[in-house]
């Protein structure tokens, strides 16, 4: 990845605890599907996915964009919900799709934190990579510095500001996964902001 170089801040362990707003035992969630609808492969129809999840008993199922952003209500805890969504996608679309879950409150916390908002002037080049589990503190501490941008690790999220854009989207994603020992799913700031708006 072309942007490693000088030192930038890393803040670890400040993410919100798992959990979120619930009404009568039902929690509002955002499910982030990883690597769907990329070109002609790994196609998941959002209208069909909404039907599948509604038939599965989830409430208020909505989607945003084709990149795999699902809003729904469920009484399931996070890990069970992620597993069930992955199973539903495998059954109906014949794809193995990892799913990262955030409650509406957790996603709102990500937006409020905005650790690079003072430098990120283009929301299309400011993004967040969401992980299912907290990141390894030793791996986070060993991350190299950025060459032409900034990043901050906060809890289960990695905020990345790349003013010149990614030189290689796929290569950058693989590098993060190798360095952190975990694979997440990335959304730009425009998408994060819209998803928070849709949960309100």
C-alpha positions as CSV (number, residue, x, y, z in Angstrom):
1,X,0.0,0.0,0.0
2,X,1.5,3.3,-1.1
3,X,0.5,5.4,1.8
4,X,2.7,4.0,4.7
5,X,5.3,6.5,6.0
6,X,5.2,9.1,8.7
7,X,3.7,8.8,12.2
8,X,0.0,9.3,12.8
9,X,-2.1,8.7,15.9
10,X,-3.6,5.4,16.9
11,X,-6.2,5.2,19.6
12,X,-7.3,1.8,20.7
13,X,-9.9,0.4,23.0
14,X,-12.3,3.3,23.0
15,X,-15.1,1.8,21.0
16,X,-18.5,1.4,22.6
17,X,-19.5,-1.9,24.1
18,X,-21.6,-4.4,22.2
19,X,-25.3,-3.5,22.7
20,X,-27.8,-0.9,21.6
21,X,-31.2,0.6,21.8
22,X,-34.0,-1.9,22.0
23,X,-37.7,-1.7,22.3
24,X,-39.5,-4.6,24.0
25,X,-36.4,-6.8,23.4
26,X,-36.0,-5.9,19.7
27,X,-32.8,-4.1,18.7
28,X,-32.3,-1.8,15.7
29,X,-29.2,-3.1,13.8
30,X,-27.2,-2.2,10.7
31,X,-25.7,-5.2,9.0
32,X,-22.7,-4.6,6.7
33,X,-22.1,-7.3,4.1
34,X,-18.5,-7.7,2.9
35,X,-17.5,-7.7,-0.7
36,X,-20.9,-8.1,-2.5
37,X,-21.9,-6.7,-5.9
38,X,-18.3,-6.1,-7.1
39,X,-18.5,-6.1,-10.8
40,X,-20.2,-9.2,-12.3
41,X,-19.4,-11.5,-9.4
42,X,-20.8,-12.0,-5.9
43,X,-24.1,-10.6,-6.9
44,X,-26.7,-10.1,-4.2
45,X,-30.0,-8.5,-5.2
46,X,-31.0,-6.0,-2.5
47,X,-34.8,-6.3,-3.3
48,X,-34.6,-10.1,-3.1
49,X,-32.5,-9.9,0.1
50,X,-35.1,-7.7,1.7
51,X,-37.7,-10.3,0.8
52,X,-35.6,-13.1,2.2
53,X,-35.0,-11.4,5.5
54,X,-38.6,-10.3,5.9
55,X,-39.7,-13.9,5.3
56,X,-37.1,-14.9,7.9
57,X,-39.0,-12.8,10.5
58,X,-36.8,-9.7,10.7
59,X,-38.6,-6.4,11.2
60,X,-38.4,-3.1,9.3
61,X,-36.0,-4.5,6.7
62,X,-34.4,-1.9,4.5
63,X,-31.3,-1.6,2.4
64,X,-29.1,1.3,1.3
65,X,-27.1,1.2,-1.9
66,X,-26.0,-2.1,-3.6
67,X,-22.8,-2.4,-1.5
68,X,-24.6,-4.5,1.1
69,X,-26.0,-2.2,3.8
70,X,-29.0,-3.7,5.6
71,X,-31.1,-2.1,8.3
72,X,-33.4,-4.3,10.3
73,X,-34.8,-5.1,13.8
74,X,-34.2,-8.3,15.6
75,X,-34.2,-9.8,19.2
76,X,-31.1,-11.8,18.4
77,X,-27.7,-10.9,19.9
78,X,-25.0,-9.7,17.5
79,X,-23.1,-12.9,16.9
80,X,-26.3,-15.0,16.3
81,X,-27.6,-12.3,13.9
82,X,-24.4,-12.2,11.9
83,X,-24.4,-16.0,11.6
84,X,-28.0,-16.2,10.6
85,X,-27.6,-13.5,7.9
86,X,-24.6,-15.3,6.5
87,X,-26.6,-18.5,6.4
88,X,-29.5,-16.8,4.7
89,X,-27.3,-15.4,2.0
90,X,-25.6,-18.8,1.5
91,X,-29.0,-20.5,1.1
92,X,-30.6,-18.0,-1.3
93,X,-27.6,-16.6,-3.2
94,X,-25.0,-19.5,-2.9
95,X,-22.4,-17.1,-1.6
96,X,-20.3,-17.1,1.5
97,X,-20.6,-13.5,2.7
98,X,-19.2,-12.3,6.1
99,X,-21.5,-9.9,7.9
100,X,-20.4,-7.3,10.4
101,X,-23.1,-6.0,12.8
102,X,-23.5,-2.7,14.6
103,X,-26.5,-1.5,16.6
104,X,-28.0,1.8,15.7
105,X,-26.3,3.3,18.8
106,X,-22.9,1.9,18.0
107,X,-23.1,3.3,14.5
108,X,-24.1,6.7,15.8
109,X,-21.1,6.6,18.1
110,X,-18.8,5.9,15.1
111,X,-20.2,9.1,13.4
112,X,-19.9,11.2,16.6
113,X,-16.3,10.1,17.3
114,X,-15.1,11.3,13.9
115,X,-11.4,11.4,14.9
116,X,-10.2,12.7,11.6
117,X,-13.0,15.1,10.9
118,X,-10.6,18.0,11.4
119,X,-8.5,17.0,8.4
120,X,-10.8,14.9,6.2
121,X,-12.2,17.4,3.7
122,X,-13.7,14.9,1.2
123,X,-16.1,12.4,2.7
124,X,-15.7,10.1,-0.4
125,X,-12.0,9.6,0.6
126,X,-12.7,9.3,4.3
127,X,-13.7,5.9,5.3
128,X,-14.2,3.4,8.2
129,X,-13.4,-0.3,8.2
130,X,-15.7,-2.2,10.5
131,X,-14.5,-5.4,12.2
132,X,-16.6,-8.0,14.0
133,X,-14.3,-8.3,17.0
134,X,-12.0,-5.9,18.9
135,X,-8.6,-5.7,17.2
136,X,-5.4,-7.2,18.7
137,X,-3.7,-4.4,20.7
138,X,-0.2,-5.7,19.9
139,X,-1.0,-5.7,16.2
140,X,-2.5,-2.2,16.4
141,X,0.6,-0.9,18.2
142,X,2.8,-2.4,15.5
143,X,1.0,-0.8,12.6
144,X,3.3,1.3,10.4
145,X,2.6,4.9,9.9
146,X,0.8,6.4,6.9
147,X,2.7,7.9,4.0
148,X,0.0,10.2,2.4
149,X,-2.9,10.2,4.8
150,X,-3.9,9.4,8.4
151,X,-5.6,6.6,10.2
152,X,-7.0,6.1,13.7
153,X,-7.9,2.8,15.3
154,X,-10.8,3.1,17.7
155,X,-12.3,-0.1,19.3
156,X,-13.5,-2.2,16.4
157,X,-13.2,0.5,13.8
158,X,-10.3,1.8,11.6
159,X,-10.8,5.4,10.4
160,X,-8.8,6.1,7.3
161,X,-8.3,9.5,5.5
162,X,-6.6,9.2,2.1
163,X,-6.7,12.6,0.4
164,X,-5.2,11.2,-2.8
165,X,-7.5,8.1,-2.8
166,X,-6.5,4.5,-2.7
167,X,-3.9,3.5,-5.2
168,X,-5.3,-0.1,-5.2
169,X,-8.5,-0.8,-3.4
170,X,-8.1,-4.6,-3.3
171,X,-4.4,-4.4,-2.4
172,X,-5.0,-1.9,0.4
173,X,-7.7,-4.1,1.9
174,X,-5.5,-7.2,1.8
175,X,-2.7,-5.2,3.5
176,X,-4.9,-4.1,6.4
177,X,-6.1,-7.7,6.9
178,X,-2.5,-8.9,7.0
179,X,-1.4,-6.3,9.4
180,X,-4.3,-6.5,11.7
181,X,-4.9,-10.3,11.4
182,X,-8.6,-9.6,10.8
183,X,-10.7,-8.8,7.8
184,X,-13.3,-6.0,8.0
185,X,-15.6,-4.3,5.6
186,X,-15.2,-0.7,4.6
187,X,-17.7,2.2,4.1
188,X,-17.0,5.7,3.1
189,X,-18.1,8.6,5.3
190,X,-21.1,9.5,3.1
191,X,-22.4,6.0,3.6
192,X,-21.8,5.9,7.3
193,X,-23.6,9.3,7.7
194,X,-26.6,8.1,5.6
195,X,-26.9,4.8,7.5
196,X,-27.0,6.7,10.8
197,X,-29.7,9.0,9.4
198,X,-31.7,6.0,8.3
199,X,-31.7,4.4,11.8
200,X,-33.2,7.5,13.4
